[in-house]
Amino acid sequence: MVVALFRKWFLSQRPTNCHLADLDTRWNPRIGIRRLKSYQPTRYDYLHYGFMGSVWLFVLITNPAPFILKLIFYSLLILLFLIPITSQFFFNALPILTWLSLYFTSSYFPAESRPPITVKVLPTIETMLYGDNLSDILATSTNKILDVLAWIPYGVFHFGAPFVVAFILFIFGPPTILHGFSFAFGYMNLIGVMIQNVFPAAPPWYKILYGLQSANYSMKGSPGGLARIDKLLHIDVYTKGFSNSSVIFGAFPSLHSGCATMLALFFAYCFPRGKNIFIAYVCWLWWSTMYLTHHYFVDLIIGSVLSFVIFQYTKYYMLPIVDTDLFCRWSYSELSKYDVKFNDPLNVGGIDDVESVPLNEIDVRSQSNDSAASVTPSIFDKEVRFSRSNATSTTSLGSNVDFAAKSNPRLNGSGKRAD
């Protein structure tokens, strides 16, 4: 029954003899080894995998788990990278795995080697920029209805939404988009955790409990307003979880804000008609974090900015262009990516500068830029063919998700192709 429905709704959309969206179902790790041996790394690969590798080496040295258990874990991870059916998920999720490894190791850093915890900087910046402490204002009046409304995005959606979004992108987005999502989501959280460890800052709940007295790493965390949810539901999930958080003084930047913004940006990229809903979700989470006294407004802004910057890089260098006329990943017969060099506004006088090209050569240049190129997204992925598009984009949460009409029908906003 399930297989029949899947074939009817999804596989029926697949073009004849097209295997672009197919997954590699082989279990032989020798295939991964052969791919590794034949892979030609670029300068970007050296930077990316070198950075990931340095973090994993740091975690290996710093994490207090028994060395034999760490070796077993690392060996298992390498095996998952080599087996084709698992590598297409686990290896592409390397930035996410790297972030999680550093996050859960952060609580074991010795206090004497950590930087001092700032208590006054964030509330001071908040007052200077906005004239008052917005978190204090929003948390002044509380009731059960507001508690539940704040709990839903902060205590429920934040933990489950990334999996839901990843699944939806995998099914209804173009092939390889999940690779870009894993890259952007992982790097945003990884950089955020690094900043939190280098610049530890007390959240609003600390000021409520302890005032402006100095903080130290022996202090326990607090669930803030989520303690009222524990009391309401007769549980202690949030009290235990936040009291023993791996990064207790990680108010800046807000990774709750960063995660919500990243999810909204990817959904707006794939489903531009729902852009206003995604913006509303980010605003809802912003309000909940301040109402529950977990973040200052400046934390939220920086978290969203961090997400936006990483998303923009990912969009132009990694993401395939979405065709909203197509239903799901199996509907695609080819993939296109942005031609960054062609659309570089600073590329004046170069070979691709349109002002320096005679009119009779423009069509020839355009056709050559659209020619298919063989690209391998990562070491253990099977080869995927992309075409380079000359489309430009101004995707953001505050503007239409616009692309050139001929390469993407989002420009006219109607879901129909522009003539």
C-alpha positions as a Markdown table, in Angstrom:
| # | Residue | x | y | z |
|---|---|---|---|---|
| 1 | Met | 0.0 | 0.0 | 0.0 |
| 2 | Val | 2.7 | 2.5 | 1.0 |
| 3 | Val | 4.9 | 1.5 | -1.9 |
| 4 | Ala | 2.0 | 1.9 | -4.3 |
| 5 | Leu | 1.2 | 5.4 | -3.0 |
| 6 | Phe | 4.9 | 6.3 | -3.2 |
| 7 | Arg | 5.1 | 5.2 | -6.8 |
| 8 | Lys | 1.9 | 7.0 | -7.6 |
| 9 | Trp | 2.7 | 10.3 | -6.0 |
| 10 | Phe | 6.5 | 10.5 | -6.4 |
| 11 | Leu | 8.1 | 8.1 | -8.8 |
| 12 | Ser | 5.5 | 8.8 | -11.4 |
| 13 | Gln | 7.0 | 12.2 | -11.6 |
| 14 | Arg | 10.4 | 10.9 | -12.6 |
| 15 | Pro | 11.5 | 11.5 | -16.2 |
| 16 | Thr | 12.1 | 8.5 | -18.3 |
| 17 | Asn | 15.5 | 6.9 | -17.8 |
| 18 | Cys | 16.5 | 9.6 | -15.3 |
| 19 | His | 18.3 | 8.5 | -12.2 |
| 20 | Leu | 19.4 | 11.9 | -10.9 |
| 21 | Ala | 17.5 | 11.5 | -7.6 |
| 22 | Asp | 18.3 | 7.9 | -6.9 |
| 23 | Leu | 20.1 | 6.9 | -3.8 |
| 24 | Asp | 23.2 | 4.7 | -3.7 |
| 25 | Thr | 22.0 | 1.5 | -1.9 |
| 26 | Arg | 25.3 | -0.4 | -2.0 |
| 27 | Trp | 26.9 | -1.6 | 1.2 |
| 28 | Asn | 30.4 | -2.4 | 0.0 |
| 29 | Pro | 32.9 | -0.1 | 1.8 |
| 30 | Arg | 35.5 | -0.8 | -1.0 |
| 31 | Ile | 33.5 | 1.6 | -3.2 |
| 32 | Gly | 34.1 | 4.4 | -0.7 |
| 33 | Ile | 37.8 | 3.6 | -0.6 |
| 34 | Arg | 38.0 | 3.7 | -4.4 |
| 35 | Arg | 36.2 | 7.0 | -4.4 |
| 36 | Leu | 38.6 | 8.4 | -1.8 |
| 37 | Lys | 41.6 | 7.3 | -3.8 |
| 38 | Ser | 40.4 | 8.8 | -7.0 |
| 39 | Tyr | 39.1 | 12.1 | -5.5 |
| 40 | Gln | 40.9 | 15.2 | -6.6 |
| 41 | Pro | 40.8 | 17.7 | -3.6 |
| 42 | Thr | 40.5 | 21.4 | -4.3 |
| 43 | Arg | 41.8 | 24.3 | -2.2 |
| 44 | Tyr | 38.3 | 24.6 | -0.8 |
| 45 | Asp | 38.4 | 20.9 | 0.2 |
| 46 | Tyr | 41.7 | 21.4 | 2.1 |
| 47 | Leu | 40.2 | 24.3 | 4.0 |
| 48 | His | 36.9 | 22.6 | 4.7 |
| 49 | Tyr | 38.1 | 19.2 | 5.7 |
| 50 | Gly | 41.2 | 20.6 | 7.4 |
| 51 | Phe | 39.0 | 22.7 | 9.6 |
| 52 | Met | 36.6 | 19.8 | 10.4 |
| 53 | Gly | 39.6 | 17.5 | 11.1 |
| 54 | Ser | 41.2 | 20.0 | 13.5 |
| 55 | Val | 38.0 | 20.2 | 15.5 |
| 56 | Trp | 37.7 | 16.5 | 15.7 |
| 57 | Leu | 41.3 | 16.2 | 16.8 |
| 58 | Phe | 40.7 | 18.8 | 19.4 |
| 59 | Val | 37.6 | 16.8 | 20.7 |
| 60 | Leu | 39.6 | 13.6 | 20.6 |
| 61 | Ile | 42.3 | 15.2 | 22.9 |
| 62 | Thr | 39.9 | 17.2 | 25.1 |
| 63 | Asn | 37.0 | 14.8 | 25.7 |
| 64 | Pro | 37.5 | 12.8 | 28.9 |
| 65 | Ala | 35.9 | 9.6 | 27.7 |
| 66 | Pro | 38.1 | 6.5 | 27.7 |
| 67 | Phe | 40.5 | 6.6 | 24.8 |
| 68 | Ile | 39.5 | 3.1 | 23.6 |
| 69 | Leu | 35.8 | 4.3 | 23.4 |
| 70 | Lys | 36.8 | 7.3 | 21.4 |
| 71 | Leu | 38.8 | 5.1 | 18.9 |
| 72 | Ile | 35.8 | 2.8 | 18.6 |
| 73 | Phe | 33.5 | 5.8 | 17.9 |
| 74 | Tyr | 35.9 | 7.3 | 15.4 |
| 75 | Ser | 36.3 | 4.0 | 13.6 |
| 76 | Leu | 32.6 | 3.5 | 13.4 |
| 77 | Leu | 32.2 | 7.0 | 12.0 |
| 78 | Ile | 34.8 | 6.3 | 9.3 |
| 79 | Leu | 33.1 | 3.0 | 8.4 |
| 80 | Leu | 29.8 | 4.9 | 8.0 |
| 81 | Phe | 31.6 | 7.3 | 5.7 |
| 82 | Leu | 33.0 | 4.5 | 3.5 |
| 83 | Ile | 29.7 | 2.5 | 3.1 |
| 84 | Pro | 27.9 | 4.1 | 0.1 |
| 85 | Ile | 24.3 | 3.7 | 1.5 |
| 86 | Thr | 25.3 | 5.5 | 4.8 |
| 87 | Ser | 28.0 | 7.9 | 3.6 |
| 88 | Gln | 25.5 | 9.9 | 1.5 |
| 89 | Phe | 23.9 | 10.9 | 4.8 |
| 90 | Phe | 26.6 | 10.8 | 7.5 |
| 91 | Phe | 29.4 | 12.3 | 5.5 |
| 92 | Asn | 27.3 | 15.1 | 4.2 |
| 93 | Ala | 26.3 | 15.7 | 7.8 |
| 94 | Leu | 29.9 | 16.1 | 8.8 |
| 95 | Pro | 29.5 | 19.8 | 9.8 |
| 96 | Ile | 26.5 | 18.9 | 12.0 |
| 97 | Leu | 28.4 | 16.0 | 13.6 |
| 98 | Thr | 31.4 | 18.3 | 14.2 |
| 99 | Trp | 29.2 | 20.9 | 15.9 |
| 100 | Leu | 27.6 | 18.3 | 18.2 |
| 101 | Ser | 31.0 | 16.8 | 19.2 |
| 102 | Leu | 32.4 | 20.2 | 20.1 |
| 103 | Tyr | 29.2 | 21.2 | 21.9 |
| 104 | Phe | 29.0 | 18.2 | 24.2 |
| 105 | Thr | 32.7 | 18.4 | 24.9 |
| 106 | Ser | 32.5 | 22.1 | 25.9 |
| 107 | Ser | 31.4 | 21.3 | 29.5 |
| 108 | Tyr | 34.7 | 19.5 | 30.1 |
| 109 | Phe | 36.9 | 22.4 | 29.4 |
| 110 | Pro | 38.9 | 23.3 | 32.5 |
| 111 | Ala | 37.6 | 26.5 | 34.2 |
| 112 | Glu | 41.2 | 27.9 | 34.7 |
| 113 | Ser | 41.8 | 27.9 | 30.9 |
| 114 | Arg | 38.4 | 29.5 | 30.0 |
| 115 | Pro | 37.9 | 33.3 | 29.5 |
| 116 | Pro | 36.0 | 35.2 | 32.2 |
| 117 | Ile | 32.2 | 35.3 | 32.0 |
| 118 | Thr | 30.7 | 38.6 | 31.1 |
| 119 | Val | 27.6 | 39.6 | 33.0 |
| 120 | Lys | 27.2 | 43.3 | 32.2 |
| 121 | Val | 28.1 | 43.6 | 28.5 |
| 122 | Leu | 24.9 | 42.3 | 27.0 |
| 123 | Pro | 22.4 | 44.2 | 29.1 |
| 124 | Thr | 24.5 | 47.3 | 28.6 |
| 125 | Ile | 24.5 | 46.9 | 24.9 |
| 126 | Glu | 20.7 | 46.2 | 25.0 |
| 127 | Thr | 20.1 | 49.4 | 26.9 |
| 128 | Met | 22.4 | 51.4 | 24.6 |
| 129 | Leu | 20.8 | 50.2 | 21.4 |
| 130 | Tyr | 17.1 | 49.9 | 22.3 |
| 131 | Gly | 16.8 | 52.2 | 25.4 |
| 132 | Asp | 15.8 | 49.4 | 27.8 |
| 133 | Asn | 16.1 | 45.7 | 28.5 |
| 134 | Leu | 13.5 | 44.1 | 26.1 |
| 135 | Ser | 13.7 | 40.7 | 27.8 |
| 136 | Asp | 12.9 | 42.2 | 31.2 |
| 137 | Ile | 9.9 | 44.1 | 29.7 |
| 138 | Leu | 8.5 | 41.0 | 28.0 |
| 139 | Ala | 9.0 | 38.8 | 31.0 |
| 140 | Thr | 7.3 | 41.2 | 33.4 |
| 141 | Ser | 3.8 | 39.9 | 32.9 |
| 142 | Thr | 3.4 | 36.1 | 32.6 |
| 143 | Asn | 0.5 | 33.7 | 32.5 |
| 144 | Lys | -0.1 | 30.1 | 31.5 |
| 145 | Ile | -1.4 | 30.9 | 28.0 |
| 146 | Leu | 1.7 | 33.0 | 27.2 |
| 147 | Asp | 3.9 | 30.3 | 28.8 |
| 148 | Val | 2.6 | 27.6 | 26.5 |
| 149 | Leu | 2.8 | 29.9 | 23.4 |
| 150 | Ala | 6.5 | 30.6 | 24.3 |
| 151 | Trp | 7.2 | 27.0 | 25.1 |
| 152 | Ile | 6.0 | 25.6 | 21.7 |
| 153 | Pro | 8.7 | 27.2 | 19.5 |
| 154 | Tyr | 11.5 | 27.4 | 22.1 |
| 155 | Gly | 11.0 | 24.0 | 23.9 |
| 156 | Val | 9.4 | 21.9 | 21.1 |
| 157 | Phe | 9.9 | 23.1 | 17.6 |
| 158 | His | 13.6 | 24.1 | 18.1 |
| 159 | Phe | 14.5 | 20.5 | 18.8 |
| 160 | Gly | 12.2 | 18.7 | 16.3 |
| 161 | Ala | 11.9 | 21.2 | 13.4 |
| 162 | Pro | 15.4 | 20.6 | 11.9 |
| 163 | Phe | 14.5 | 17.0 | 11.3 |
| 164 | Val | 11.1 | 17.8 | 9.8 |
| 165 | Val | 12.7 | 20.5 | 7.6 |
| 166 | Ala | 15.5 | 18.2 | 6.4 |
| 167 | Phe | 12.9 | 15.5 | 5.5 |
| 168 | Ile | 10.7 | 17.9 | 3.6 |
| 169 | Leu | 13.7 | 19.4 | 1.8 |
| 170 | Phe | 14.9 | 15.9 | 0.9 |
| 171 | Ile | 11.5 | 14.9 | -0.6 |
| 172 | Phe | 10.3 | 18.1 | -2.2 |
| 173 | Gly | 13.5 | 19.9 | -2.8 |
| 174 | Pro | 15.9 | 19.3 | -5.7 |
| 175 | Pro | 18.6 | 16.5 | -5.3 |
| 176 | Thr | 21.7 | 17.5 | -3.3 |
| 177 | Ile | 19.9 | 20.3 | -1.4 |
| 178 | Leu | 20.1 | 18.3 | 1.8 |
| 179 | His | 23.9 | 18.5 | 1.4 |
| 180 | Gly | 23.8 | 22.3 | 1.4 |
| 181 | Phe | 21.3 | 22.3 | 4.3 |
| 182 | Ser | 23.6 | 20.1 | 6.4 |
| 183 | Phe | 26.6 | 22.3 | 5.5 |
| 184 | Ala | 24.9 | 25.6 | 6.4 |
| 185 | Phe | 23.1 | 24.3 | 9.5 |
| 186 | Gly | 26.2 | 22.6 | 10.8 |
| 187 | Tyr | 28.6 | 25.5 | 10.2 |
| 188 | Met | 26.2 | 28.1 | 11.7 |
| 189 | Asn | 25.9 | 26.1 | 14.9 |
| 190 | Leu | 29.6 | 25.2 | 15.0 |
| 191 | Ile | 30.7 | 28.8 | 14.6 |
| 192 | Gly | 28.1 | 29.8 | 17.2 |
| 193 | Val | 29.4 | 27.4 | 19.8 |
| 194 | Met | 33.0 | 28.6 | 19.2 |
| 195 | Ile | 31.9 | 32.2 | 19.8 |
| 196 | Gln | 30.0 | 31.1 | 23.0 |
| 197 | Asn | 33.1 | 29.4 | 24.3 |
| 198 | Val | 35.4 | 32.3 | 23.5 |
| 199 | Phe | 32.9 | 35.0 | 24.6 |
| 200 | Pro | 30.9 | 33.4 | 27.5 |
| 201 | Ala | 28.0 | 35.7 | 28.4 |
| 202 | Ala | 25.2 | 35.4 | 31.0 |
| 203 | Pro | 21.6 | 35.3 | 29.8 |
| 204 | Pro | 18.8 | 37.3 | 31.2 |
| 205 | Trp | 17.8 | 34.7 | 33.8 |
| 206 | Tyr | 21.2 | 35.1 | 35.4 |
| 207 | Lys | 20.5 | 38.8 | 36.1 |
| 208 | Ile | 17.1 | 37.9 | 37.6 |
| 209 | Leu | 18.7 | 35.3 | 40.0 |
| 210 | Tyr | 22.0 | 36.9 | 40.8 |
| 211 | Gly | 21.9 | 40.5 | 39.7 |
| 212 | Leu | 25.2 | 41.7 | 38.3 |
| 213 | Gln | 27.5 | 39.8 | 40.5 |
| 214 | Ser | 30.4 | 37.9 | 38.9 |
| 215 | Ala | 29.6 | 34.5 | 37.5 |
| 216 | Asn | 31.8 | 31.4 | 37.5 |
| 217 | Tyr | 31.8 | 28.0 | 35.8 |
| 218 | Ser | 30.8 | 26.1 | 38.8 |
| 219 | Met | 27.3 | 27.6 | 38.7 |
| 220 | Lys | 24.4 | 25.6 | 37.4 |
| 221 | Gly | 22.2 | 26.8 | 34.6 |
| 222 | Ser | 18.6 | 27.7 | 34.8 |
| 223 | Pro | 15.5 | 26.8 | 32.7 |
| 224 | Gly | 14.3 | 30.4 | 33.1 |
| 225 | Gly | 10.6 | 30.6 | 32.2 |
| 226 | Leu | 10.6 | 27.0 | 31.1 |
| 227 | Ala | 10.5 | 26.1 | 34.8 |
| 228 | Arg | 6.8 | 27.1 | 34.7 |
| 229 | Ile | 6.3 | 24.6 | 31.9 |
| 230 | Asp | 7.9 | 21.9 | 34.1 |
| 231 | Lys | 5.5 | 22.8 | 36.9 |
| 232 | Leu | 2.5 | 23.0 | 34.6 |
| 233 | Leu | 3.2 | 19.5 | 33.0 |
| 234 | His | 4.5 | 18.0 | 36.2 |
| 235 | Ile | 7.9 | 17.2 | 34.7 |
| 236 | Asp | 11.5 | 18.3 | 35.2 |
| 237 | Val | 12.8 | 17.9 | 31.7 |
| 238 | Tyr | 13.8 | 21.5 | 31.1 |
| 239 | Thr | 15.0 | 22.0 | 34.7 |
| 240 | Lys | 17.4 | 19.1 | 34.4 |
| 241 | Gly | 18.4 | 19.8 | 30.8 |
| 242 | Phe | 19.2 | 23.5 | 31.2 |
| 243 | Ser | 20.8 | 23.1 | 34.7 |
| 244 | Asn | 23.3 | 20.7 | 33.2 |
| 245 | Ser | 23.8 | 22.3 | 29.8 |
| 246 | Ser | 27.1 | 21.9 | 28.1 |
| 247 | Val | 27.3 | 25.6 | 27.5 |
| 248 | Ile | 25.6 | 27.4 | 30.3 |
| 249 | Phe | 26.8 | 30.9 | 29.6 |
| 250 | Gly | 26.1 | 30.7 | 25.8 |
| 251 | Ala | 23.7 | 33.6 | 25.4 |
| 252 | Phe | 25.7 | 35.2 | 22.6 |
| 253 | Pro | 24.9 | 34.5 | 19.8 |
| 254 | Ser | 21.5 | 32.9 | 20.1 |
| 255 | Leu | 21.6 | 29.6 | 18.3 |
| 256 | His | 17.8 | 29.3 | 18.8 |
| 257 | Ser | 17.5 | 32.4 | 16.6 |
| 258 | Gly | 20.2 | 31.1 | 14.3 |
| 259 | Cys | 18.5 | 27.8 | 13.8 |
| 260 | Ala | 15.0 | 29.3 | 13.3 |
| 261 | Thr | 16.4 | 31.8 | 10.7 |
| 262 | Met | 18.3 | 29.0 | 8.8 |
| 263 | Leu | 15.2 | 26.9 | 8.6 |
| 264 | Ala | 13.1 | 29.8 | 7.4 |
| 265 | Leu | 15.7 | 30.8 | 4.8 |
| 266 | Phe | 15.8 | 27.3 | 3.3 |
| 267 | Phe | 12.0 | 27.0 | 3.3 |
| 268 | Ala | 11.8 | 30.4 | 1.7 |
| 269 | Tyr | 14.3 | 29.3 | -0.9 |
| 270 | Cys | 12.3 | 26.2 | -1.8 |
| 271 | Phe | 8.8 | 27.4 | -1.1 |
| 272 | Pro | 8.7 | 31.2 | -1.6 |
| 273 | Arg | 4.9 | 31.4 | -1.4 |
| 274 | Gly | 5.1 | 30.6 | 2.3 |
| 275 | Lys | 7.7 | 33.3 | 3.0 |
| 276 | Asn | 5.5 | 35.3 | 5.3 |
| 277 | Ile | 4.8 | 32.2 | 7.4 |
| 278 | Phe | 8.5 | 31.5 | 7.8 |
| 279 | Ile | 9.1 | 35.2 | 8.9 |
| 280 | Ala | 6.3 | 34.9 | 11.4 |
| 281 | Tyr | 7.9 | 31.8 | 12.9 |
| 282 | Val | 11.2 | 33.5 | 13.4 |
| 283 | Cys | 9.5 | 36.5 | 15.1 |
| 284 | Trp | 7.5 | 34.0 | 17.3 |
| 285 | Leu | 10.7 | 32.4 | 18.4 |
| 286 | Trp | 12.4 | 35.7 | 19.0 |
| 287 | Trp | 9.6 | 36.7 | 21.3 |
| 288 | Ser | 9.6 | 33.4 | 23.2 |
| 289 | Thr | 13.4 | 33.5 | 23.9 |
| 290 | Met | 13.0 | 36.9 | 25.5 |
| 291 | Tyr | 9.8 | 36.1 | 27.3 |
| 292 | Leu | 11.4 | 33.0 | 28.8 |
| 293 | Thr | 14.5 | 35.1 | 29.8 |
| 294 | His | 17.0 | 33.0 | 27.8 |
| 295 | His | 18.3 | 35.7 | 25.4 |
| 296 | Tyr | 18.7 | 39.4 | 25.0 |
| 297 | Phe | 17.5 | 40.9 | 21.7 |
| 298 | Val | 21.0 | 41.6 | 20.6 |
| 299 | Asp | 21.8 | 37.9 | 20.9 |
| 300 | Leu | 18.9 | 37.1 | 18.5 |
| 301 | Ile | 20.0 | 39.7 | 15.9 |
| 302 | Ile | 23.5 | 38.3 | 15.8 |
| 303 | Gly | 22.3 | 34.8 | 15.6 |
| 304 | Ser | 20.1 | 35.6 | 12.6 |
| 305 | Val | 22.9 | 37.6 | 10.9 |
| 306 | Leu | 25.2 | 34.6 | 11.3 |
| 307 | Ser | 22.7 | 32.3 | 9.7 |
| 308 | Phe | 22.0 | 34.8 | 6.9 |
| 309 | Val | 25.7 | 35.1 | 6.0 |
| 310 | Ile | 26.3 | 31.4 | 5.9 |
| 311 | Phe | 23.1 | 30.8 | 4.0 |
| 312 | Gln | 24.1 | 33.3 | 1.3 |
| 313 | Tyr | 27.5 | 31.6 | 0.8 |
| 314 | Thr | 25.8 | 28.2 | 0.7 |
| 315 | Lys | 23.2 | 29.4 | -1.8 |
| 316 | Tyr | 25.7 | 30.7 | -4.3 |
| 317 | Tyr | 28.3 | 28.0 | -4.1 |
| 318 | Met | 26.5 | 24.8 | -3.2 |
| 319 | Leu | 22.7 | 24.9 | -3.6 |
| 320 | Pro | 20.9 | 23.8 | -6.8 |
| 321 | Ile | 18.4 | 26.2 | -8.3 |
| 322 | Val | 14.9 | 25.3 | -7.4 |
| 323 | Asp | 12.2 | 24.9 | -10.1 |
| 324 | Thr | 8.8 | 25.5 | -8.4 |
| 325 | Asp | 7.0 | 23.9 | -11.3 |
| 326 | Leu | 8.4 | 20.5 | -10.2 |
| 327 | Phe | 6.7 | 18.5 | -7.5 |
| 328 | Cys | 9.5 | 16.6 | -5.8 |
| 329 | Arg | 13.2 | 15.5 | -6.1 |
| 330 | Trp | 12.2 | 12.7 | -8.6 |
| 331 | Ser | 10.8 | 15.3 | -10.9 |
| 332 | Tyr | 14.2 | 16.8 | -11.8 |
| 333 | Ser | 15.9 | 15.7 | -15.0 |
| 334 | Glu | 18.9 | 18.1 | -14.5 |
| 335 | Leu | 20.3 | 20.4 | -11.9 |
| 336 | Ser | 21.6 | 24.0 | -12.2 |
| 337 | Lys | 23.7 | 26.1 | -10.0 |
| 338 | Tyr | 24.5 | 29.8 | -9.9 |
| 339 | Asp | 27.4 | 31.0 | -12.0 |
| 340 | Val | 29.1 | 33.2 | -9.4 |
| 341 | Lys | 31.8 | 34.4 | -11.7 |
| 342 | Phe | 29.5 | 35.4 | -14.4 |
| 343 | Asn | 27.2 | 37.4 | -12.0 |
| 344 | Asp | 30.1 | 39.1 | -10.1 |
| 345 | Pro | 29.4 | 42.8 | -10.3 |
| 346 | Leu | 33.0 | 43.6 | -9.6 |
| 347 | Asn | 34.2 | 41.5 | -12.6 |
| 348 | Val | 34.7 | 44.6 | -14.7 |
| 349 | Gly | 36.9 | 44.4 | -17.8 |
| 350 | Gly | 37.4 | 40.6 | -17.4 |
| 351 | Ile | 36.6 | 38.0 | -19.9 |
| 352 | Asp | 33.0 | 37.7 | -18.6 |
| 353 | Asp | 32.3 | 41.4 | -18.4 |
| 354 | Val | 29.2 | 41.9 | -20.6 |
| 355 | Glu | 30.2 | 45.5 | -21.4 |
| 356 | Ser | 33.4 | 44.3 | -23.1 |
| 357 | Val | 31.7 | 41.7 | -25.2 |
| 358 | Pro | 30.3 | 42.5 | -28.7 |
| 359 | Leu | 26.6 | 42.0 | -29.0 |
| 360 | Asn | 27.0 | 39.2 | -31.6 |
| 361 | Glu | 29.0 | 37.2 | -29.0 |
| 362 | Ile | 26.7 | 37.5 | -26.0 |
| 363 | Asp | 24.5 | 34.6 | -27.1 |
| 364 | Val | 27.6 | 32.4 | -27.6 |
| 365 | Arg | 28.9 | 33.3 | -24.1 |
| 366 | Ser | 25.5 | 32.6 | -22.6 |
| 367 | Gln | 25.3 | 29.2 | -24.1 |
| 368 | Ser | 28.8 | 28.3 | -23.0 |
| 369 | Asn | 28.0 | 29.3 | -19.4 |
| 370 | Asp | 25.0 | 27.0 | -19.5 |
| 371 | Ser | 26.9 | 24.0 | -20.6 |
| 372 | Ala | 26.8 | 21.0 | -18.2 |
| 373 | Ala | 29.7 | 20.4 | -15.8 |
| 374 | Ser | 30.4 | 17.3 | -13.8 |
| 375 | Val | 30.6 | 18.1 | -10.1 |
| 376 | Thr | 31.1 | 15.9 | -7.1 |
| 377 | Pro | 29.6 | 17.6 | -4.0 |
| 378 | Ser | 31.8 | 15.7 | -1.6 |
| 379 | Ile | 34.3 | 12.9 | -1.4 |
| 380 | Phe | 32.0 | 9.9 | -1.1 |
| 381 | Asp | 29.1 | 11.2 | -3.2 |
| 382 | Lys | 28.3 | 9.7 | -6.6 |
| 383 | Glu | 29.0 | 12.0 | -9.6 |
| 384 | Val | 26.2 | 14.5 | -10.3 |
| 385 | Arg | 25.9 | 16.7 | -13.4 |
| 386 | Phe | 25.1 | 20.4 | -12.9 |
| 387 | Ser | 24.7 | 23.2 | -15.4 |
| 388 | Arg | 25.8 | 26.7 | -14.5 |
| 389 | Ser | 23.1 | 29.2 | -14.6 |
| 390 | Asn | 23.5 | 33.0 | -15.2 |
| 391 | Ala | 20.5 | 33.7 | -12.8 |
| 392 | Thr | 21.0 | 36.1 | -10.1 |
| 393 | Ser | 19.2 | 36.1 | -6.7 |
| 394 | Thr | 18.3 | 38.3 | -3.9 |
| 395 | Thr | 16.9 | 35.7 | -1.5 |
| 396 | Ser | 16.3 | 37.0 | 2.0 |
| 397 | Leu | 13.5 | 36.9 | 4.6 |
| 398 | Gly | 12.8 | 40.6 | 4.0 |
| 399 | Ser | 12.5 | 40.5 | 0.2 |
| 400 | Asn | 11.0 | 38.3 | -2.5 |
| 401 | Val | 12.8 | 35.1 | -3.4 |
| 402 | Asp | 13.8 | 36.3 | -6.8 |
| 403 | Phe | 15.7 | 34.6 | -9.6 |
| 404 | Ala | 15.9 | 35.2 | -13.3 |
| 405 | Ala | 12.6 | 34.1 | -14.7 |
| 406 | Lys | 14.1 | 31.8 | -17.4 |
| 407 | Ser | 16.0 | 29.8 | -14.9 |
| 408 | Asn | 13.5 | 29.8 | -12.1 |
| 409 | Pro | 9.7 | 30.6 | -12.1 |
| 410 | Arg | 9.9 | 32.3 | -8.7 |
| 411 | Leu | 10.4 | 35.6 | -10.4 |
| 412 | Asn | 6.8 | 36.0 | -11.3 |
| 413 | Gly | 5.6 | 34.6 | -8.0 |
| 414 | Ser | 2.7 | 32.7 | -9.7 |
| 415 | Gly | 4.3 | 29.2 | -9.9 |
| 416 | Lys | 4.2 | 29.5 | -13.8 |
| 417 | Arg | 7.1 | 29.9 | -16.1 |
| 418 | Ala | 7.8 | 33.4 | -17.3 |
| 419 | Asp | 7.7 | 33.8 | -21.1 |
